[in-house]
Amino acid sequence: MSLEFKAASGVTLVTLAFYLFSASGHLTGQDQEYFYRTARAIAREHAFAIEPIKLGDVELAGTRGRDGKFYSQYAPGLPVALAPLVCLADKLHLPVANILPSYHWPFDNPGDIAPRMFVSYFNIPITAMTAGLLTLLVMRLRYPSGAAIFVALAFALSTFAWGQARIIFVEPLETFLLLAACVLLIGRSRVAAVVAGFALAAATLVKLPSVLALPAFLLLPDEKSETLWRRPSKVLALLIPLAIGLLAYAWHNWARFGSLFATGYTAASGNIDFDWQPIGGLLGLLFSAGRGLFWFAPLTALALFAIKNFYRERPVMARASIVFAGTWLLFHSFYQSWHAGWGWGPRYLLPAIPFLLLPLATLWQSTRGRLLSLGVFALGFAIQIPGAFVDFVESGQSGIRLFQQTCQDCTAHALHIFWAFRIAGSELVRHTALLFDGKIDIAWLTFHGTSLPVITFALVAILALCGLALVLQAIRQAPPIEH
């Protein structure tokens, strides 16, 4: 087993152990319900049409297609990825009658429990594998295994990636696919570039803004540490699969709505939700109490102080990372709903986090840098605990109740300001308050009295021990630090 594989596998297993321990085991929220219903329709009916969620007579988050059936506004990629889990749960015929009293969900068929439980775990291995990929990326940049392991665990356990892993949003899968494409493009063959192109294409089918990664990918270093765009064969190997993915998305739009360019969002609302004054979004994404990047991932602030050294040591990768993170942040600053509604942390920025953390590898090369990094890691880890153990929907509902008790301007816009910019409305505060009130939302507590706690504890113990053994081996076998 190679050193890279040991380190990446160890990080993946350790991360998976933490995530399984804090899994919720259920679906909550409108987005999660629509993703599940679409996945179920794909699995059982081989179609994308679903029954809508209604508020009175209003059908939420979607619209009727040209066939008169209802389609959600969300991209097709994540439901397609979830559909095999629905099929698996259907085939296993698991007995779930004894957990029904513990499983509260206001929508749809209350007996449809096993597929929902399976789907709720989807982003846990996805995000754990993303941490493994980040380990590979740092090592392929010729940093030691200890630095790679630290950067990857920093992403997994000291940023809002942990809280997002227990929620079925698209960003964890999008992040995995984009990072997979990046790793495949670093110093690899034309065949790997083709696979990277299909990973990028899949990411666009999960969420269309993934195409924004293309300029940064063209700046990635090849096997000679030169920029990728100087290699026409690799550029074509990347672009052709991406074009296929975009054509598939266009066909999906046409099949539902009769237009190649009518995504679910534009078909439902008639416009794209952009604000041409991005300063509020930019400041909110970076500094706001409810969604600020530096609050929910403090190691990203530390990484900024290391970017000069990273640029000096790995200039090509540093330029690509800066372009990726800058493009991603700027684009989402223009988005009116930059706060992403209910949730934990600035989830739209999740795909940029691995690239923002790369400079931390340079700090790991000195004792002082290690101590500082570990200190900020511990702070970030503590910050993630409320997001990893509390239901984000219950947190949102408690925030609404507090807002309604105190608001003078009680509009929806004022509520978003309260959530994002007021300390009392911040998810950090709301989640922490619920945690101290004992409102813990983890599967092995929710489903106590079933076999789930025993299975969870056994898996967590096995994964943690195996992962830790691999991590320690990778650190012991690491060659001397290369400057």
Helices and strands as residue ranges (DSSP letters): H 3-21, H 30-45, E 54-55, E 58-59, E 62-64, E 70-72, H 77-92, G 97-102, H 113-120, H 123-140, H 145-157, H 161-165, H 171-185, H 190-206, G 208-213, H 214-218, G 228-230, H 232-257, H 264-269, H 279-287, H 293-296, H 299-313, H 315-333, G 347-352, H 353-357, H 360-363, H 367-389, H 392-406, H 412-421, G 423-425, H 427-436, H 443-446, H 452-476
